[in-house]
Amino acid sequence: METGSIQDVLARQFIGAAIEVHRRLGPGFLESVYEEAVVLECRLRGIPVRQQVDVSISYKGMSVGTGRMDLLVGDVLIIELKTVENVLPIHQAQLLSYLKATSLKLGLLINFNVRMLRNGIKRVILTR
């Protein structure tokens, strides 16, 4: 399943903002620092973004709790930020779970703890 053009446009815009943040700050800070910086950069660029967005988790049609997404861009793109040595399969699974819970199709897993940010970006598409 392909994502829609608005998600792709927002993904490209967000990646540009994240690259700018990484270019200026480099690796080595806490995730919260990058989150605040990338939100500021998005706002400066006019990219709609919300932080720490609660998402209802359902099981067999009943709410069983909430999760919290790092960022939601334009209400259509989930961003999961990391500052880890290695991105693990569980990190991608977490993003996929948020995509399923929200019925959104596209997410970006971004690890700021890399030398070149392009090596820390993983595009995740929900296919079901």
C-alpha positions in Angstrom: 0.0 0.0 0.0 1.4 3.4 -0.9 1.1 6.4 1.3 -0.7 9.5 0.1 1.0 12.6 -1.2 0.3 14.8 1.8 2.1 12.2 4.1 5.0 12.1 1.7 5.2 15.9 1.5 5.1 16.2 5.3 7.7 13.4 5.7 10.1 15.2 3.4 9.5 18.5 5.2 10.0 16.9 8.6 13.2 15.1 7.5 14.6 18.5 6.3 13.8 20.0 9.7 15.4 17.0 11.5 18.5 17.2 9.4 18.9 20.9 10.2 18.6 20.1 13.9 21.1 17.3 13.7 23.5 19.5 11.6 23.5 22.1 14.3 23.4 20.0 17.5 25.1 16.8 16.3 24.7 13.5 18.2 25.0 13.0 21.9 22.1 14.7 23.6 19.0 13.3 25.3 15.9 12.5 23.1 14.0 15.3 24.8 16.5 17.9 23.6 16.1 16.8 20.0 12.3 16.7 20.4 12.2 20.3 21.6 14.6 21.4 18.9 12.8 19.6 16.0 9.5 21.0 17.1 10.9 24.5 17.2 12.4 24.0 13.7 9.1 22.6 12.4 7.2 25.6 13.8 9.7 28.0 12.2 9.1 26.3 8.9 5.3 26.3 9.3 5.1 22.5 9.6 2.1 21.5 11.8 3.4 19.3 14.7 2.1 18.2 18.1 4.2 16.7 20.9 3.5 13.7 23.2 0.2 12.8 21.7 -1.9 10.3 23.6 -3.4 7.5 21.7 -6.1 5.1 22.9 -5.1 1.4 22.8 -8.0 -1.0 22.2 -8.3 -4.7 22.6 -11.4 -6.4 21.0 -13.1 -3.0 20.8 -12.5 -2.1 24.4 -10.1 0.6 25.6 -7.3 -1.0 27.6 -5.0 2.0 28.1 -3.1 4.8 26.3 0.2 5.1 24.6 2.1 8.3 23.8 3.5 9.1 20.5 6.5 11.4 20.4 5.3 13.6 17.5 2.3 13.8 15.2 2.9 15.9 12.0 -0.2 17.3 10.3 -2.4 14.7 12.0 -1.2 12.1 9.4 2.4 11.3 10.1 3.8 9.7 13.3 7.3 10.4 14.3 9.1 8.2 16.9 12.4 9.8 18.1 15.4 7.8 19.5 18.9 8.5 20.7 20.2 5.0 20.9 23.4 3.1 19.8 21.4 0.8 17.6 17.8 0.9 16.5 16.2 -2.4 17.5 13.3 -4.3 16.0 11.2 -3.4 19.1 11.5 0.3 18.2 10.1 -0.4 14.8 7.4 -2.6 16.3 6.4 0.3 18.7 5.9 2.6 15.7 3.9 0.0 13.8 1.7 -0.4 16.9 1.0 3.3 17.0 0.2 3.2 13.2 -2.3 0.3 13.9 -3.8 2.1 16.9 -4.4 5.3 14.9 -5.2 3.7 11.5 -2.5 6.0 10.0 -0.3 4.6 7.2 3.1 6.3 7.6 5.6 6.9 10.3 9.3 7.8 10.6 11.7 6.3 13.1 14.5 8.8 13.6 17.6 8.0 15.6 19.7 11.2 16.3 22.6 9.2 17.8 24.3 8.8 14.4 27.1 10.6 12.6 24.9 11.4 9.6 21.2 11.7 10.2 20.3 10.1 6.8 21.6 6.9 8.3 19.3 7.2 11.3 16.0 7.6 9.4 13.7 4.6 8.8 10.4 5.0 7.0 7.7 2.7 8.2 4.5 2.0 6.2 1.5 0.1 7.7 0.4 -2.5 5.2 -2.7 -4.5 6.1 
